[in-house]
Amino acid sequence: MRKFTFLLSLLFIMSSAGLAQMMQNLQGAFTSHENGDEHAIILQDNYFMHTVYNVAGKLFKYSEGGSFKLAGDSLIQLVEFSTKSPQMVGERRAYKLEANLQEITLSGSNTGKQKWTKADNGNSPLAGNWRITGRKEGDSIRQMQRGARKTLKLLSGTRFQWAAINPQTKEFFGTGGGTYTFENGKYTETIQFFSRDSTRVGAVLSFDGAVKDGQWHHSGKSSTGNPIYEIWSREK
């Protein structure tokens, strides 16, 4: 009996270790190319955002995102927004997952095999899923009430994407993303796609940035040239 119990405990430990390693392999950004289009997916803090775009043509094709979790060898997604169709919001998807240090492969009944190459490991002080919770107005910070509508910004080690959404009403308001660097208090974005304004593709924006008491303070000028001071908090 003791031997059987020991074997069960060992199998549980090995299974937990394997799951932890798989989750570690999933953290970060992944890219692929298909028919001249670029695909980018960020998987961080149990949240994903996937976008298809074309930098050379300054074309935004579509984007979707939501929460994800692992179940055995499957990746389970729960969609919170989709530019293809509002009816996809709330959809639960299951993909068979294969992952290693360099790439992941997702296999679905309707999608076939999708192979993604790892762009980074999500190794950055800013890596995670952030939600805007405050904005400076005049000399004071206006705290934002949490509601169904939200603006999220998902960052890996090198890539970012923001999305303004309302999962409750299935509304999508806009998204943009690309690559970023964060060095010596300077946060710099290079825009690769923008659903609202394709002319912004290729723009490089620099901001002052700092993480204080778990909150990301972000200040500078927006893509329209207006001064901003925002506070972002990690989404639970």
Salt bridges, closest charged atoms under 4 A:
GLU34 OE1 - HIS39 NE2 3.71
ASP37 OD2 - LYS61 NZ 2.84
ASP45 OD2 - ARG234 NH1 3.78
GLU64 OE2 - HIS50 ND1 3.85
GLU64 OE2 - ARG93 NH1 2.85
GLU80 OE1 - LYS150 NZ 3.22
GLU91 OE2 - ARG93 NE 2.79
GLU98 OE2 - LYS113 NZ 3.94
GLU103 OE2 - LYS115 NZ 3.92
GLU137 OE2 - ARG142 NE 2.69
GLU189 OE2 - LYS153 NZ 2.63
ASP208 OD1 - LYS186 NZ 2.62
GLU230 OE2 - ARG135 NH2 3.84
GLU235 OE2 - ARG131 NH1 3.39
GLU235 OE1 - ARG146 NH1 3.00
GLU235 OE2 - LYS150 NZ 3.80
